[in-house]
Amino acid sequence: MAKVKEKSCVNCKRIYVGDSCPNCGHNMTTEGFKGKMYLFNAKDSEIGNKLGAESEGEFAIKTK
């Protein structure tokens, strides 16, 4: 069984598996990222507002 690699969007730092970012729609990705954080309330979160996150999810702290 092949392991599925997570990708991080270079634009908004959303971590996902698939073809394009579910947060911003871009397809520029990197598999090199450090740290993860999960936003539970993206609309009312100060960090969510800085990231431009429109939905809850997992985000990379730093992308390479």
N, C-alpha and C positions, 0 to 999 in steps of 0.2 A: 504494500500500500504506500503510495507516494504522499509525502508530507506537503500540505498546502502552505505556501509562503505568504505571510502577511506583507502588504505593501503600505507605504505611507505616501499620501499626496504631497507633492512638493509645494503646492499652492496653499492648502489649508491645514496640512499635517494630520488629516483623518487617516486612521489605520483601517484597512479593509482588505477583502479578498474579492477579486473580480476585475472587470475591464476598465471601469471609470469610477471616479470618486462619487460616492452617494451624497456627499455634503455639497460639493461645488461643481461636479460634473467634469472636471479636468481629468486627463489621462496621463499627465506627467507624474511618474511615481519613482520611488526609491525603496529598495529593500533594506537600506542602511539607515536605521534610526535608533536613537537612544531614549530609553524611558518611555513609559506609557502613563496616561491619565485617562480617567473615565469621567465624562461630563454627564451628570444626572439631570440637571436643569439648565440647558444651554441658553435659554432666553433670558433668565434672571441671573446668570453667572457672569461675574466680571471677567473671568478668564475666557468664557465662551464668547463674550462680546468682543474681546481683543482678537480671538481667533476667527471671528466671523462665523461661528458655528450656528447652524440653523436647527440642528437636531442633536439629541443625545447620542453619545457614542464614545469610542475609544480614539484618543489622539496621541500622537508622538510629541514628546517634549522637545527633542532636537532631531532634525533630519540632516543627513550627510549629503 
